[in-house]
Amino acid sequence: MVHTKFCDLRTCNKVSGEVCTDTPDKEKVSAYTEDFLTPADVGARKGIFVPRELVNKLLKLVKLYDIEGLTVGAYVTSILVKHLCENRDIINELTAEGEKTVIL
């Protein structure tokens, strides 16, 4: 099944062609909610540059979730922390190949 109603990532020029998705089961929805949709204090902040289309989608998503206290900053922080944790070994390997090393 192809869903292009809202989350069409082609606007970010990172995905081309059709993006096939299935309807997730309740367990996956629950896990996603726990991992990413928890309000949190982001603390000290620093701006980064991302495509405006992506920021607009994130703003819409956070509003649609309608979770008190959830912000785009908290949502993005959760996504990035999970990515870094899940890919720690690969990131460490890639940074070890360069002249500068950073261990996560």
N, C-alpha and C positions, 0 to 999 in steps of 0.2 A: 504494500500500500504506500502511496506517495502522498505526503502531507506538505503542502506549500503555503498553507493559510497564514501562519504567523512566522514561524521560525525558518525562514528561507535564508540560509547563510551565504548564498551566492552574492548577496549584496556586499559582503565583506571581502570578496575576491579570494577567498581561501577554499571555497568548495565550488566545483563546477559540475554541471550535469544534475541529474535528479538525486535527491537524498531520500533513500527508502527507510521507512521506519515502521515499526509494528506498534500496536497498542500495548503499552506496558502493563504488567500485572500489578496488583495492589501492593505486593511486597516490594517491587522496584520503586513504585511511587513513594512508599513509606521510607525506604532507604534514601532516596533522593531528598525528600523533605528533611530527614534527619541530618544528612550530610551538608546540604546547601542552604536550607531555608530557615536557619536559626538566627534570630537577631543577635548581634554581637557589637561590642564597642571596638571600633577599628583602631582607636588610639591616635598616635601621631601619624599624620598623613603626608603623602607626597604625590603630586600629580604625575600621570603618565599619559603618553599620547596613544590613543586608539582611534580607529575610524568612528566618525560621528554616527554612522548608521548602527554600529555595534552599541554605542552608548545609548542611543534612542531605543533599541530593542531591549536592553537591560532595564532601562527606566520603565518601559511598558510592562515587562515581565514582573518586576518588583511590585508595581501598582496592581497588576492582575492577581498576584498571589495574595494580596490583601492581608499580610501578616504584620501585626503591630510591631514596630521597632525594626523591621527588616529594611535595610538600606542597600543601595547599589554597592556601596563600599563593602558592607558585610558579605553580600552575595559573591562579589568578585574575590574577596579575600578567601572565602571558603573554597571556591573553585581552584584558586591558585595554590592554596596550601595542600589540598588533596592531590593536585597534579604533581607538586614537588615531592610529596611523600611517596606517591605511587611510582615515580620515576627517579627516585633518589640514586639508585645504583647506576643507571644510565647516565644521569647528569654528572655524577662523580667521575665516572669513566671518561666521559667526554672532556671534562675540565682537567683531568689528570693528563690528557694528551697535549694540552696547551702549555705555554710558558708560565701562566699564572694558575694556581690551583685554589679551588674553593671546595671545601667538603661540607655537604649538607648533613 
